[in-house]
């Protein structure tokens, strides 16, 4: 998509522009940094995360954490809708 921005047709179709040398170098550095971060993150031991997973079960159960958070968010959303008149059939 970036390369097609160098053409008049491509630029008008997708709204991109050609990159200069500095922009290209920045893009290459950002891309290379993701490879480096990926290699670093693979070296982190999983043991602490396994302990966390045992303490906080996020499986979708009736009284699970995710269902509790969803119910609370839904209650807040309904309260906000009612306060502006959307939930009362006034659409």
PDB file with one MODEL, atoms N, CA, C and O in Angstrom:
MODEL        1
ATOM      1  N   UNK A   1       0.825  -1.185   0.000  1.00  0.00           N
ATOM      2  CA  UNK A   1       0.000   0.000   0.000  1.00  0.00           C
ATOM      3  C   UNK A   1       0.869   1.248   0.000  1.00  0.00           C
ATOM      4  O   UNK A   1       0.504   2.260  -0.598  1.00  0.00           O
ATOM      5  N   UNK A   2       2.005   1.182   0.660  1.00  0.00           N
ATOM      6  CA  UNK A   2       2.881   2.353   0.691  1.00  0.00           C
ATOM      7  C   UNK A   2       3.501   2.577  -0.681  1.00  0.00           C
ATOM      8  O   UNK A   2       3.606   3.712  -1.144  1.00  0.00           O
ATOM      9  N   UNK A   3       3.906   1.509  -1.319  1.00  0.00           N
ATOM     10  CA  UNK A   3       4.547   1.649  -2.628  1.00  0.00           C
ATOM     11  C   UNK A   3       3.573   2.139  -3.688  1.00  0.00           C
ATOM     12  O   UNK A   3       3.965   2.871  -4.597  1.00  0.00           O
ATOM     13  N   UNK A   4       2.318   1.748  -3.585  1.00  0.00           N
ATOM     14  CA  UNK A   4       1.339   2.197  -4.580  1.00  0.00           C
ATOM     15  C   UNK A   4       1.044   3.686  -4.410  1.00  0.00           C
ATOM     16  O   UNK A   4       0.540   4.325  -5.334  1.00  0.00           O
ATOM     17  N   UNK A   5       1.354   4.245  -3.238  1.00  0.00           N
ATOM     18  CA  UNK A   5       1.152   5.665  -3.006  1.00  0.00           C
ATOM     19  C   UNK A   5       2.070   6.541  -3.819  1.00  0.00           C
ATOM     20  O   UNK A   5       1.833   7.742  -3.945  1.00  0.00           O
ATOM     21  N   UNK A   6       3.118   5.959  -4.374  1.00  0.00           N
ATOM     22  CA  UNK A   6       4.043   6.734  -5.202  1.00  0.00           C
ATOM     23  C   UNK A   6       3.439   7.034  -6.573  1.00  0.00           C
ATOM     24  O   UNK A   6       3.935   7.906  -7.286  1.00  0.00           O
ATOM     25  N   UNK A   7       2.394   6.335  -6.944  1.00  0.00           N
ATOM     26  CA  UNK A   7       1.740   6.583  -8.228  1.00  0.00           C
ATOM     27  C   UNK A   7       0.566   7.525  -8.037  1.00  0.00           C
ATOM     28  O   UNK A   7      -0.007   7.600  -6.950  1.00  0.00           O
ATOM     29  N   UNK A   8       0.216   8.227  -9.069  1.00  0.00           N
ATOM     30  CA  UNK A   8      -0.901   9.172  -8.992  1.00  0.00           C
ATOM     31  C   UNK A   8      -2.213   8.440  -8.742  1.00  0.00           C
ATOM     32  O   UNK A   8      -3.013   8.867  -7.909  1.00  0.00           O
ATOM     33  N   UNK A   9      -2.434   7.353  -9.451  1.00  0.00           N
ATOM     34  CA  UNK A   9      -3.666   6.587  -9.280  1.00  0.00           C
ATOM     35  C   UNK A   9      -3.753   5.997  -7.873  1.00  0.00           C
ATOM     36  O   UNK A   9      -4.783   6.108  -7.209  1.00  0.00           O
ATOM     37  N   UNK A  10      -2.668   5.371  -7.427  1.00  0.00           N
ATOM     38  CA  UNK A  10      -2.656   4.759  -6.099  1.00  0.00           C
ATOM     39  C   UNK A  10      -2.840   5.783  -4.994  1.00  0.00           C
ATOM     40  O   UNK A  10      -3.541   5.532  -4.013  1.00  0.00           O
ATOM     41  N   UNK A  11      -2.208   6.939  -5.155  1.00  0.00           N
ATOM     42  CA  UNK A  11      -2.323   7.984  -4.157  1.00  0.00           C
ATOM     43  C   UNK A  11      -3.760   8.485  -4.042  1.00  0.00           C
ATOM     44  O   UNK A  11      -4.249   8.738  -2.941  1.00  0.00           O
ATOM     45  N   UNK A  12      -4.434   8.627  -5.181  1.00  0.00           N
ATOM     46  CA  UNK A  12      -5.810   9.106  -5.139  1.00  0.00           C
ATOM     47  C   UNK A  12      -6.777   8.017  -4.661  1.00  0.00           C
ATOM     48  O   UNK A  12      -7.805   8.337  -4.065  1.00  0.00           O
ATOM     49  N   UNK A  13      -6.469   6.736  -4.911  1.00  0.00           N
ATOM     50  CA  UNK A  13      -7.356   5.651  -4.493  1.00  0.00           C
ATOM     51  C   UNK A  13      -7.310   5.384  -2.994  1.00  0.00           C
ATOM     52  O   UNK A  13      -8.347   5.271  -2.341  1.00  0.00           O
ATOM     53  N   UNK A  14      -6.094   5.284  -2.455  1.00  0.00           N
ATOM     54  CA  UNK A  14      -5.983   4.901  -1.043  1.00  0.00           C
ATOM     55  C   UNK A  14      -5.448   6.014  -0.155  1.00  0.00           C
ATOM     56  O   UNK A  14      -5.323   5.826   1.055  1.00  0.00           O
ATOM     57  N   UNK A  15      -5.133   7.161  -0.727  1.00  0.00           N
ATOM     58  CA  UNK A  15      -4.753   8.325   0.067  1.00  0.00           C
ATOM     59  C   UNK A  15      -3.410   8.233   0.745  1.00  0.00           C
ATOM     60  O   UNK A  15      -3.240   8.768   1.840  1.00  0.00           O
ATOM     61  N   UNK A  16      -2.449   7.573   0.128  1.00  0.00           N
ATOM     62  CA  UNK A  16      -1.117   7.503   0.707  1.00  0.00           C
ATOM     63  C   UNK A  16      -0.155   8.327  -0.116  1.00  0.00           C
ATOM     64  O   UNK A  16      -0.477   8.746  -1.229  1.00  0.00           O
ATOM     65  N   UNK A  17       1.018   8.561   0.425  1.00  0.00           N
ATOM     66  CA  UNK A  17       2.053   9.310  -0.281  1.00  0.00           C
ATOM     67  C   UNK A  17       3.346   8.503  -0.248  1.00  0.00           C
ATOM     68  O   UNK A  17       3.499   7.587   0.560  1.00  0.00           O
ATOM     69  N   UNK A  18       4.252   8.847  -1.115  1.00  0.00           N
ATOM     70  CA  UNK A  18       5.541   8.163  -1.179  1.00  0.00           C
ATOM     71  C   UNK A  18       6.362   8.493   0.065  1.00  0.00           C
ATOM     72  O   UNK A  18       6.274   9.601   0.593  1.00  0.00           O
ATOM     73  N   UNK A  19       7.152   7.542   0.527  1.00  0.00           N
ATOM     74  CA  UNK A  19       8.003   7.758   1.694  1.00  0.00           C
ATOM     75  C   UNK A  19       9.351   8.301   1.265  1.00  0.00           C
ATOM     76  O   UNK A  19       9.879   7.934   0.215  1.00  0.00           O
ATOM     77  N   UNK A  20       9.907   9.186   2.095  1.00  0.00           N
ATOM     78  CA  UNK A  20      11.275   9.635   1.821  1.00  0.00           C
ATOM     79  C   UNK A  20      12.248   8.685   2.517  1.00  0.00           C
ATOM     80  O   UNK A  20      11.824   7.725   3.160  1.00  0.00           O
ATOM     81  N   UNK A  21      13.546   8.946   2.392  1.00  0.00           N
ATOM     82  CA  UNK A  21      14.566   8.028   2.918  1.00  0.00           C
ATOM     83  C   UNK A  21      14.476   7.893   4.442  1.00  0.00           C
ATOM     84  O   UNK A  21      14.608   6.789   4.972  1.00  0.00           O
ATOM     85  N   UNK A  22      14.256   8.992   5.141  1.00  0.00           N
ATOM     86  CA  UNK A  22      14.168   8.944   6.610  1.00  0.00           C
ATOM     87  C   UNK A  22      12.957   8.120   7.043  1.00  0.00           C
ATOM     88  O   UNK A  22      13.050   7.324   7.977  1.00  0.00           O
ATOM     89  N   UNK A  23      11.820   8.308   6.366  1.00  0.00           N
ATOM     90  CA  UNK A  23      10.625   7.537   6.701  1.00  0.00           C
ATOM     91  C   UNK A  23      10.851   6.052   6.491  1.00  0.00           C
ATOM     92  O   UNK A  23      10.408   5.234   7.297  1.00  0.00           O
ATOM     93  N   UNK A  24      11.532   5.701   5.424  1.00  0.00           N
ATOM     94  CA  UNK A  24      11.817   4.288   5.154  1.00  0.00           C
ATOM     95  C   UNK A  24      12.713   3.683   6.224  1.00  0.00           C
ATOM     96  O   UNK A  24      12.493   2.552   6.657  1.00  0.00           O
ATOM     97  N   UNK A  25      13.727   4.438   6.653  1.00  0.00           N
ATOM     98  CA  UNK A  25      14.637   3.945   7.693  1.00  0.00           C
ATOM     99  C   UNK A  25      13.879   3.745   9.003  1.00  0.00           C
ATOM    100  O   UNK A  25      14.079   2.744   9.691  1.00  0.00           O
ATOM    101  N   UNK A  26      13.010   4.696   9.347  1.00  0.00           N
ATOM    102  CA  UNK A  26      12.212   4.568  10.575  1.00  0.00           C
ATOM    103  C   UNK A  26      11.326   3.325  10.496  1.00  0.00           C
ATOM    104  O   UNK A  26      11.217   2.577  11.467  1.00  0.00           O
ATOM    105  N   UNK A  27      10.696   3.106   9.350  1.00  0.00           N
ATOM    106  CA  UNK A  27       9.840   1.922   9.182  1.00  0.00           C
ATOM    107  C   UNK A  27      10.639   0.635   9.326  1.00  0.00           C
ATOM    108  O   UNK A  27      10.182  -0.306   9.974  1.00  0.00           O
ATOM    109  N   UNK A  28      11.818   0.584   8.735  1.00  0.00           N
ATOM    110  CA  UNK A  28      12.659  -0.609   8.848  1.00  0.00           C
ATOM    111  C   UNK A  28      13.095  -0.828  10.299  1.00  0.00           C
ATOM    112  O   UNK A  28      13.143  -1.967  10.763  1.00  0.00           O
ATOM    113  N   UNK A  29      13.411   0.244  11.013  1.00  0.00           N
ATOM    114  CA  UNK A  29      13.827   0.108  12.414  1.00  0.00           C
ATOM    115  C   UNK A  29      12.674  -0.385  13.288  1.00  0.00           C
ATOM    116  O   UNK A  29      12.869  -1.228  14.163  1.00  0.00           O
ATOM    117  N   UNK A  30      11.489   0.137  13.052  1.00  0.00           N
ATOM    118  CA  UNK A  30      10.329  -0.332  13.818  1.00  0.00           C
ATOM    119  C   UNK A  30      10.072  -1.807  13.535  1.00  0.00           C
ATOM    120  O   UNK A  30       9.808  -2.582  14.454  1.00  0.00           O
ATOM    121  N   UNK A  31      10.148  -2.194  12.275  1.00  0.00           N
ATOM    122  CA  UNK A  31       9.950  -3.600  11.922  1.00  0.00           C
ATOM    123  C   UNK A  31      11.000  -4.498  12.533  1.00  0.00           C
ATOM    124  O   UNK A  31      10.682  -5.582  13.022  1.00  0.00           O
ATOM    125  N   UNK A  32      12.256  -4.061  12.514  1.00  0.00           N
ATOM    126  CA  UNK A  32      13.340  -4.860  13.101  1.00  0.00           C
ATOM    127  C   UNK A  32      13.189  -4.947  14.611  1.00  0.00           C
ATOM    128  O   UNK A  32      13.507  -5.975  15.208  1.00  0.00           O
ATOM    129  N   UNK A  33      12.708  -3.876  15.231  1.00  0.00           N
ATOM    130  CA  UNK A  33      12.547  -3.901  16.687  1.00  0.00           C
ATOM    131  C   UNK A  33      11.508  -4.928  17.116  1.00  0.00           C
ATOM    132  O   UNK A  33      11.631  -5.510  18.193  1.00  0.00           O
ATOM    133  N   UNK A  34      10.482  -5.162  16.292  1.00  0.00           N
ATOM    134  CA  UNK A  34       9.492  -6.178  16.662  1.00  0.00           C
ATOM    135  C   UNK A  34      10.108  -7.566  16.650  1.00  0.00           C
ATOM    136  O   UNK A  34       9.740  -8.417  17.460  1.00  0.00           O
ATOM    137  N   UNK A  35      11.038  -7.800  15.741  1.00  0.00           N
ATOM    138  CA  UNK A  35      11.730  -9.093  15.728  1.00  0.00           C
ATOM    139  C   UNK A  35      12.591  -9.258  16.974  1.00  0.00           C
ATOM    140  O   UNK A  35      12.642 -10.337  17.565  1.00  0.00           O
ATOM    141  N   UNK A  36      13.264  -8.186  17.366  1.00  0.00           N
ATOM    142  CA  UNK A  36      14.123  -8.235  18.559  1.00  0.00           C
ATOM    143  C   UNK A  36      13.267  -8.453  19.807  1.00  0.00           C
ATOM    144  O   UNK A  36      13.596  -9.291  20.646  1.00  0.00           O
ATOM    145  N   UNK A  37      12.160  -7.695  19.933  1.00  0.00           N
ATOM    146  CA  UNK A  37      11.278  -7.857  21.082  1.00  0.00           C
ATOM    147  C   UNK A  37      10.680  -9.258  21.123  1.00  0.00           C
ATOM    148  O   UNK A  37      10.514  -9.829  22.200  1.00  0.00           O
ATOM    149  N   UNK A  38      10.358  -9.808  19.973  1.00  0.00           N
ATOM    150  CA  UNK A  38       9.826 -11.171  19.927  1.00  0.00           C
ATOM    151  C   UNK A  38      10.816 -12.177  20.481  1.00  0.00           C
ATOM    152  O   UNK A  38      10.441 -13.086  21.221  1.00  0.00           O
ATOM    153  N   UNK A  39      12.097 -12.011  20.117  1.00  0.00           N
ATOM    154  CA  UNK A  39      13.132 -12.920  20.615  1.00  0.00           C
ATOM    155  C   UNK A  39      13.317 -12.759  22.121  1.00  0.00           C
ATOM    156  O   UNK A  39      13.516 -13.744  22.832  1.00  0.00           O
ATOM    157  N   UNK A  40      13.253 -11.519  22.609  1.00  0.00           N
ATOM    158  CA  UNK A  40      13.408 -11.265  24.051  1.00  0.00           C
ATOM    159  C   UNK A  40      12.236 -11.860  24.827  1.00  0.00           C
ATOM    160  O   UNK A  40      12.437 -12.498  25.860  1.00  0.00           O
ATOM    161  N   UNK A  41      11.021 -11.656  24.338  1.00  0.00           N
ATOM    162  CA  UNK A  41       9.840 -12.148  25.048  1.00  0.00           C
ATOM    163  C   UNK A  41       9.790 -13.669  25.097  1.00  0.00           C
ATOM    164  O   UNK A  41       9.226 -14.238  26.031  1.00  0.00           O
ATOM    165  N   UNK A  42      10.366 -14.326  24.114  1.00  0.00           N
ATOM    166  CA  UNK A  42      10.386 -15.791  24.135  1.00  0.00           C
ATOM    167  C   UNK A  42      11.299 -16.327  25.220  1.00  0.00           C
ATOM    168  O   UNK A  42      11.183 -17.492  25.599  1.00  0.00           O
ATOM    169  N   UNK A  43      12.206 -15.500  25.732  1.00  0.00           N
ATOM    170  CA  UNK A  43      13.136 -15.923  26.790  1.00  0.00           C
ATOM    171  C   UNK A  43      12.543 -15.783  28.187  1.00  0.00           C
ATOM    172  O   UNK A  43      13.142 -16.251  29.155  1.00  0.00           O
ATOM    173  N   UNK A  44      11.372 -15.146  28.311  1.00  0.00           N
ATOM    174  CA  UNK A  44      10.745 -14.980  29.622  1.00  0.00           C
ATOM    175  C   UNK A  44      10.165 -16.322  30.065  1.00  0.00           C
ATOM    176  O   UNK A  44       9.431 -16.960  29.311  1.00  0.00           O
ATOM    177  N   UNK A  45      10.495 -16.752  31.291  1.00  0.00           N
ATOM    178  CA  UNK A  45       9.949 -18.034  31.768  1.00  0.00           C
ATOM    179  C   UNK A  45       8.435 -17.958  31.971  1.00  0.00           C
ATOM    180  O   UNK A  45       7.900 -16.901  32.308  1.00  0.00           O
ATOM    181  N   UNK A  46       7.762 -19.063  31.767  1.00  0.00           N
ATOM    182  CA  UNK A  46       6.310 -19.115  31.878  1.00  0.00           C
ATOM    183  C   UNK A  46       5.813 -19.360  33.294  1.00  0.00           C
ATOM    184  O   UNK A  46       4.626 -19.188  33.572  1.00  0.00           O
ATOM    185  N   UNK A  47       6.702 -19.757  34.186  1.00  0.00           N
ATOM    186  CA  UNK A  47       6.290 -20.131  35.540  1.00  0.00           C
ATOM    187  C   UNK A  47       5.471 -19.042  36.247  1.00  0.00           C
ATOM    188  O   UNK A  47       4.418 -19.365  36.797  1.00  0.00           O
ATOM    189  N   UNK A  48       5.892 -17.781  36.262  1.00  0.00           N
ATOM    190  CA  UNK A  48       5.077 -16.768  36.956  1.00  0.00           C
ATOM    191  C   UNK A  48       3.685 -16.612  36.349  1.00  0.00           C
ATOM    192  O   UNK A  48       2.722 -16.346  37.068  1.00  0.00           O
ATOM    193  N   UNK A  49       3.574 -16.774  35.052  1.00  0.00           N
ATOM    194  CA  UNK A  49       2.281 -16.635  34.387  1.00  0.00           C
ATOM    195  C   UNK A  49       1.384 -17.825  34.669  1.00  0.00           C
ATOM    196  O   UNK A  49       0.162 -17.680  34.720  1.00  0.00           O
ATOM    197  N   UNK A  50       1.968 -18.993  34.852  1.00  0.00           N
ATOM    198  CA  UNK A  50       1.180 -20.165  35.207  1.00  0.00           C
ATOM    199  C   UNK A  50       0.586 -19.996  36.604  1.00  0.00           C
ATOM    200  O   UNK A  50      -0.560 -20.377  36.843  1.00  0.00           O
ATOM    201  N   UNK A  51       1.362 -19.428  37.526  1.00  0.00           N
ATOM    202  CA  UNK A  51       0.858 -19.164  38.873  1.00  0.00           C
ATOM    203  C   UNK A  51      -0.292 -18.157  38.820  1.00  0.00           C
ATOM    204  O   UNK A  51      -1.291 -18.312  39.522  1.00  0.00           O
ATOM    205  N   UNK A  52      -0.148 -17.134  37.994  1.00  0.00           N
ATOM    206  CA  UNK A  52      -1.206 -16.130  37.825  1.00  0.00           C
ATOM    207  C   UNK A  52      -2.469 -16.782  37.273  1.00  0.00           C
ATOM    208  O   UNK A  52      -3.574 -16.478  37.724  1.00  0.00           O
ATOM    209  N   UNK A  53      -2.311 -17.673  36.304  1.00  0.00           N
ATOM    210  CA  UNK A  53      -3.454 -18.338  35.683  1.00  0.00           C
ATOM    211  C   UNK A  53      -4.179 -19.229  36.687  1.00  0.00           C
ATOM    212  O   UNK A  53      -5.397 -19.391  36.610  1.00  0.00           O
ATOM    213  N   UNK A  54      -3.439 -19.802  37.622  1.00  0.00           N
ATOM    214  CA  UNK A  54      -4.079 -20.638  38.641  1.00  0.00           C
ATOM    215  C   UNK A  54      -4.906 -19.790  39.616  1.00  0.00           C
ATOM    216  O   UNK A  54      -5.967 -20.218  40.070  1.00  0.00           O
ATOM    217  N   UNK A  55      -4.412 -18.576  39.936  1.00  0.00           N
ATOM    218  CA  UNK A  55      -5.108 -17.709  40.887  1.00  0.00           C
ATOM    219  C   UNK A  55      -6.345 -17.064  40.279  1.00  0.00           C
ATOM    220  O   UNK A  55      -7.366 -16.917  40.951  1.00  0.00           O
ATOM    221  N   UNK A  56      -6.259 -16.681  39.014  1.00  0.00           N
ATOM    222  CA  UNK A  56      -7.346 -15.964  38.361  1.00  0.00           C
ATOM    223  C   UNK A  56      -7.867 -16.786  37.194  1.00  0.00           C
ATOM    224  O   UNK A  56      -7.313 -16.740  36.095  1.00  0.00           O
ATOM    225  N   UNK A  57      -8.912 -17.522  37.432  1.00  0.00           N
ATOM    226  CA  UNK A  57      -9.511 -18.353  36.399  1.00  0.00           C
ATOM    227  C   UNK A  57     -10.426 -17.479  35.543  1.00  0.00           C
ATOM    228  O   UNK A  57     -11.424 -16.962  36.045  1.00  0.00           O
ATOM    229  N   UNK A  58     -10.105 -17.307  34.278  1.00  0.00           N
ATOM    230  CA  UNK A  58     -10.889 -16.472  33.388  1.00  0.00           C
ATOM    231  C   UNK A  58     -11.794 -17.285  32.475  1.00  0.00           C
ATOM    232  O   UNK A  58     -12.288 -16.774  31.470  1.00  0.00           O
ATOM    233  N   UNK A  59     -12.011 -18.542  32.818  1.00  0.00           N
ATOM    234  CA  UNK A  59     -12.904 -19.357  32.006  1.00  0.00           C
ATOM    235  C   UNK A  59     -14.321 -18.839  32.134  1.00  0.00           C
ATOM    236  O   UNK A  59     -14.683 -18.232  33.142  1.00  0.00           O
ATOM    237  N   UNK A  60     -15.109 -19.076  31.123  1.00  0.00           N
ATOM    238  CA  UNK A  60     -16.471 -18.546  31.070  1.00  0.00           C
ATOM    239  C   UNK A  60     -17.408 -19.420  31.889  1.00  0.00           C
ATOM    240  O   UNK A  60     -18.087 -20.296  31.354  1.00  0.00           O
ATOM    241  N   UNK A  61     -17.436 -19.173  33.181  1.00  0.00           N
ATOM    242  CA  UNK A  61     -18.332 -19.907  34.074  1.00  0.00           C
ATOM    243  C   UNK A  61     -19.424 -18.965  34.555  1.00  0.00           C
ATOM    244  O   UNK A  61     -19.346 -17.754  34.348  1.00  0.00           O
ATOM    245  N   UNK A  62     -20.423 -19.516  35.185  1.00  0.00           N
ATOM    246  CA  UNK A  62     -21.579 -18.713  35.613  1.00  0.00           C
ATOM    247  C   UNK A  62     -21.174 -17.575  36.541  1.00  0.00           C
ATOM    248  O   UNK A  62     -21.634 -16.447  36.364  1.00  0.00           O
ATOM    249  N   UNK A  63     -20.342 -17.841  37.504  1.00  0.00           N
ATOM    250  CA  UNK A  63     -19.917 -16.808  38.450  1.00  0.00           C
ATOM    251  C   UNK A  63     -18.514 -16.319  38.169  1.00  0.00           C
ATOM    252  O   UNK A  63     -17.874 -15.747  39.050  1.00  0.00           O
ATOM    253  N   UNK A  64     -18.024 -16.531  36.965  1.00  0.00           N
ATOM    254  CA  UNK A  64     -16.651 -16.186  36.625  1.00  0.00           C
ATOM    255  C   UNK A  64     -16.389 -14.689  36.586  1.00  0.00           C
ATOM    256  O   UNK A  64     -17.310 -13.873  36.537  1.00  0.00           O
ATOM    257  N   UNK A  65     -15.121 -14.361  36.608  1.00  0.00           N
ATOM    258  CA  UNK A  65     -14.694 -12.967  36.623  1.00  0.00           C
ATOM    259  C   UNK A  65     -15.183 -12.232  35.380  1.00  0.00           C
ATOM    260  O   UNK A  65     -15.665 -11.104  35.477  1.00  0.00           O
ATOM    261  N   UNK A  66     -15.063 -12.858  34.226  1.00  0.00           N
ATOM    262  CA  UNK A  66     -15.477 -12.199  32.990  1.00  0.00           C
ATOM    263  C   UNK A  66     -16.980 -11.930  32.974  1.00  0.00           C
ATOM    264  O   UNK A  66     -17.413 -10.865  32.535  1.00  0.00           O
ATOM    265  N   UNK A  67     -17.766 -12.875  33.442  1.00  0.00           N
ATOM    266  CA  UNK A  67     -19.217 -12.663  33.493  1.00  0.00           C
ATOM    267  C   UNK A  67     -19.584 -11.558  34.477  1.00  0.00           C
ATOM    268  O   UNK A  67     -20.509 -10.787  34.222  1.00  0.00           O
ATOM    269  N   UNK A  68     -18.877 -11.472  35.590  1.00  0.00           N
ATOM    270  CA  UNK A  68     -19.129 -10.410  36.558  1.00  0.00           C
ATOM    271  C   UNK A  68     -18.800  -9.050  35.958  1.00  0.00           C
ATOM    272  O   UNK A  68     -19.565  -8.098  36.116  1.00  0.00           O
ATOM    273  N   UNK A  69     -17.656  -8.954  35.267  1.00  0.00           N
ATOM    274  CA  UNK A  69     -17.278  -7.692  34.632  1.00  0.00           C
ATOM    275  C   UNK A  69     -18.264  -7.305  33.535  1.00  0.00           C
ATOM    276  O   UNK A  69     -18.609  -6.133  33.383  1.00  0.00           O
ATOM    277  N   UNK A  70     -18.712  -8.297  32.774  1.00  0.00           N
ATOM    278  CA  UNK A  70     -19.673  -8.022  31.709  1.00  0.00           C
ATOM    279  C   UNK A  70     -20.998  -7.529  32.290  1.00  0.00           C
ATOM    280  O   UNK A  70     -21.594  -6.590  31.762  1.00  0.00           O
ATOM    281  N   UNK A  71     -21.457  -8.146  33.357  1.00  0.00           N
ATOM    282  CA  UNK A  71     -22.712  -7.730  33.976  1.00  0.00           C
ATOM    283  C   UNK A  71     -22.612  -6.308  34.520  1.00  0.00           C
ATOM    284  O   UNK A  71     -23.554  -5.524  34.397  1.00  0.00           O
ATOM    285  N   UNK A  72     -21.473  -5.978  35.121  1.00  0.00           N
ATOM    286  CA  UNK A  72     -21.272  -4.635  35.649  1.00  0.00           C
ATOM    287  C   UNK A  72     -21.233  -3.612  34.511  1.00  0.00           C
ATOM    288  O   UNK A  72     -21.838  -2.545  34.619  1.00  0.00           O
ATOM    289  N   UNK A  73     -20.532  -3.927  33.431  1.00  0.00           N
ATOM    290  CA  UNK A  73     -20.462  -3.025  32.285  1.00  0.00           C
ATOM    291  C   UNK A  73     -21.835  -2.849  31.651  1.00  0.00           C
ATOM    292  O   UNK A  73     -22.197  -1.743  31.249  1.00  0.00           O
ATOM    293  N   UNK A  74     -22.593  -3.922  31.561  1.00  0.00           N
ATOM    294  CA  UNK A  74     -23.936  -3.843  30.975  1.00  0.00           C
ATOM    295  C   UNK A  74     -24.860  -2.988  31.835  1.00  0.00           C
ATOM    296  O   UNK A  74     -25.665  -2.220  31.309  1.00  0.00           O
ATOM    297  N   UNK A  75     -24.747  -3.117  33.151  1.00  0.00           N
ATOM    298  CA  UNK A  75     -25.552  -2.304  34.055  1.00  0.00           C
ATOM    299  C   UNK A  75     -25.207  -0.822  33.900  1.00  0.00           C
ATOM    300  O   UNK A  75     -26.098   0.027  33.870  1.00  0.00           O
ATOM    301  N   UNK A  76     -23.921  -0.518  33.803  1.00  0.00           N
ATOM    302  CA  UNK A  76     -23.490   0.871  33.606  1.00  0.00           C
ATOM    303  C   UNK A  76     -23.969   1.413  32.270  1.00  0.00           C
ATOM    304  O   UNK A  76     -24.382   2.569  32.182  1.00  0.00           O
ATOM    305  N   UNK A  77     -23.918   0.586  31.223  1.00  0.00           N
ATOM    306  CA  UNK A  77     -24.370   1.016  29.908  1.00  0.00           C
ATOM    307  C   UNK A  77     -25.874   1.296  29.925  1.00  0.00           C
ATOM    308  O   UNK A  77     -26.322   2.300  29.371  1.00  0.00           O
ATOM    309  N   UNK A  78     -26.643   0.429  30.547  1.00  0.00           N
ATOM    310  CA  UNK A  78     -28.093   0.640  30.640  1.00  0.00           C
ATOM    311  C   UNK A  78     -28.423   1.878  31.455  1.00  0.00           C
ATOM    312  O   UNK A  78     -29.358   2.610  31.130  1.00  0.00           O
ATOM    313  N   UNK A  79     -27.656   2.115  32.517  1.00  0.00           N
ATOM    314  CA  UNK A  79     -27.864   3.315  33.330  1.00  0.00           C
ATOM    315  C   UNK A  79     -27.596   4.568  32.497  1.00  0.00           C
ATOM    316  O   UNK A  79     -28.341   5.545  32.576  1.00  0.00           O
ATOM    317  N   UNK A  80     -26.523   4.533  31.695  1.00  0.00           N
ATOM    318  CA  UNK A  80     -26.200   5.683  30.841  1.00  0.00           C
ATOM    319  C   UNK A  80     -27.268   5.885  29.770  1.00  0.00           C
ATOM    320  O   UNK A  80     -27.663   7.016  29.485  1.00  0.00           O
ATOM    321  N   UNK A  81     -27.732   4.789  29.179  1.00  0.00           N
ATOM    322  CA  UNK A  81     -28.789   4.898  28.167  1.00  0.00           C
ATOM    323  C   UNK A  81     -30.062   5.487  28.765  1.00  0.00           C
ATOM    324  O   UNK A  81     -30.688   6.357  28.159  1.00  0.00           O
ATOM    325  N   UNK A  82     -30.443   5.024  29.934  1.00  0.00           N
ATOM    326  CA  UNK A  82     -31.644   5.533  30.595  1.00  0.00           C
ATOM    327  C   UNK A  82     -31.523   7.005  30.944  1.00  0.00           C
ATOM    328  O   UNK A  82     -32.507   7.743  30.901  1.00  0.00           O
ATOM    329  N   UNK A  83     -30.310   7.433  31.291  1.00  0.00           N
ATOM    330  CA  UNK A  83     -30.116   8.827  31.688  1.00  0.00           C
ATOM    331  C   UNK A  83     -30.264   9.789  30.503  1.00  0.00           C
ATOM    332  O   UNK A  83     -30.569  10.966  30.695  1.00  0.00           O
ATOM    333  N   UNK A  84     -30.049   9.293  29.283  1.00  0.00           N
ATOM    334  CA  UNK A  84     -30.219  10.155  28.110  1.00  0.00           C
ATOM    335  C   UNK A  84     -31.488   9.826  27.330  1.00  0.00           C
ATOM    336  O   UNK A  84     -31.743  10.409  26.276  1.00  0.00           O
ATOM    337  N   UNK A  85     -32.283   8.892  27.851  1.00  0.00           N
ATOM    338  CA  UNK A  85     -33.580   8.604  27.255  1.00  0.00           C
ATOM    339  C   UNK A  85     -33.587   7.576  26.155  1.00  0.00           C
ATOM    340  O   UNK A  85     -34.619   7.398  25.508  1.00  0.00           O
ATOM    341  N   UNK A  86     -32.485   6.887  25.908  1.00  0.00           N
ATOM    342  CA  UNK A  86     -32.446   5.877  24.846  1.00  0.00           C
ATOM    343  C   UNK A  86     -33.131   4.603  25.282  1.00  0.00           C
ATOM    344  O   UNK A  86     -33.812   3.972  24.473  1.00  0.00           O
ATOM    345  N   UNK A  87     -32.977   4.207  26.515  1.00  0.00           N
ATOM    346  CA  UNK A  87     -33.511   2.941  26.982  1.00  0.00           C
ATOM    347  C   UNK A  87     -34.997   2.952  27.282  1.00  0.00           C
ATOM    348  O   UNK A  87     -35.542   1.921  27.676  1.00  0.00           O
ATOM    349  N   UNK A  88     -35.672   4.079  27.110  1.00  0.00           N
ATOM    350  CA  UNK A  88     -37.081   4.193  27.459  1.00  0.00           C
ATOM    351  C   UNK A  88     -37.986   4.082  26.246  1.00  0.00           C
ATOM    352  O   UNK A  88     -39.169   4.410  26.341  1.00  0.00           O
ATOM    353  N   UNK A  89     -37.477   3.636  25.121  1.00  0.00           N
ATOM    354  CA  UNK A  89     -38.288   3.513  23.917  1.00  0.00           C
ATOM    355  C   UNK A  89     -38.515   4.838  23.211  1.00  0.00           C
ATOM    356  O   UNK A  89     -39.455   4.965  22.426  1.00  0.00           O
ATOM    357  N   UNK A  90     -37.662   5.838  23.479  1.00  0.00           N
ATOM    358  CA  UNK A  90     -37.821   7.163  22.896  1.00  0.00           C
ATOM    359  C   UNK A  90     -37.079   7.289  21.582  1.00  0.00           C
ATOM    360  O   UNK A  90     -37.271   8.282  20.881  1.00  0.00           O
ATOM    361  N   UNK A  91     -36.248   6.341  21.217  1.00  0.00           N
ATOM    362  CA  UNK A  91     -35.401   6.383  20.026  1.00  0.00           C
ATOM    363  C   UNK A  91     -35.819   7.468  19.153  1.00  0.00           C
ATOM    364  O   UNK A  91     -35.228   7.670  18.093  1.00  0.00           O
TER     365      UNK A  91
ENDMDL
END
